Amino acid sequence: MSESREQRWSLKGMTALVTGGTRGIGHAIVEELTAFGAIVHTCSRNETELNERIQEWKSKGLKVSGSACDLKIRAERQKLMETVCSEFDGKLNILVSSSAKVPFELLISEKLKIQPENSVPR
């Protein structure tokens, strides 16, 4: 039995965090992940822009939430992860680092147990 393309690429039930999701590639990734069924949380330093994007996505029926966060500040990164953990009941399937000037390593912690082979080489 052949599965359809939609079934093969379905992200239904998956959760994703996309940093820098209000502009450029991050914005496109948020829209694509939700189009495939994922529930997405994104963040931006610019709270006004973030709220505008969230309203835009909600008007399209996309499942996106967001947080204002400066990823260069450790306390804000920790708060972001606490928010995501709470919102997704501790389940994060996809992490996309699309924010400018913030190394991927700052986004992960020992607790996440992410192995280097699971990340895309830069």
N, C-alpha and C positions, 0 to 999 in steps of 0.2 A: 504494500500500500504506500503510495507516494504522498508525502506530506506537502502541503502548500508552502509557498515562500513565506507567507504571513506566519504560519505555524513554526517554521524552521527558525525564523528570525525574531520570534516573539520574546519580549522582555516582560510579559505580564507577570505581576507579582514581584518583580525585581525592584530594588531600591538603588538610587544613585545620588552621589554628591558630586556636583560640578562646580568647582571654584571658578570665579570670573565668568559666570554664566550670563551676564547682562549685555555683553558686547561680543562682536566678532565670532571667532570659532567657538568660544564657550556658549554663546547664545544659540548658535546652530546645533551644537551638541545637545543642549537642553531640549530643543524642539525635536530632534531626531530620536532621542531616547524616549521621550513621552509618546511620540508617534508610534513607537514599537511597544508601548504599553508600560514602560517603567514609571515609577513615581520618583520625582526628582526634587532634591533640595539644592539650591544654589546660594552663593554668597557674593557680595560686592562691598567695596568700601563705601560706595555712593548709595546711601539709603534711598534717596529720592529716585534715582535711576532704577534701583532694585524694585521699589514699589510700583513704578510705571510698568516694568517688564512683567511683574507678577500679575498685575491687572490685565495686561495684554494677553498673557497665557491663559488666565482664567476665562477671559472672554472667548477664547478659542476652545475652551473645554479641556485644557491640558492640566494634568495633576502636578503642579509645581508650587513649592513653598520656598521661602528664602530668609536669609539673615544678613544683616549688615555686619561686616567683619573685616578688619584689617589683619590679614594673615601674617604680617610681619610681627604682630604682637602676640606673644605666647598665650596670655590670658584670654585673648579673643579667639585664638585657635582652639583652646580648651573648651571655651563656652560653645563654640560652633559644634565641636564633636559631641558635647553633652546634649545639645539641641537635636542633632541628627540621631544620636543614639536613642533619645526619648521618642522622637517622632517616628522612627522606623523600628521601634521595639528591639533595639540592639542589633538589627540586621542591616548591614550595608553590603550590597553586592558589587557595586561599581563605584570607583573613585576616579574622577577626571580632574587633573590639575591643569586648569586653563588660565590661571591668574598670572598677571605679568610680574616678573621679578621675584617670585616666591618659589624656592626650591621644593621639589616634591618631598624631600626628606623632612621638611618642617611639618608636613601634613600628617605624617604617620607616626605612630608611637609603638613602643614595645608591646603594648597591650593588644594592638591590632594583629600582631603576628603575621604581617605581610612579608612574604619571602621575595627576595630580589628577582627570582625567575617569573614572578607574577606581574612584574611591572614592565612597561614598554621602554626599551632603551632609548636614551636621548641622543 
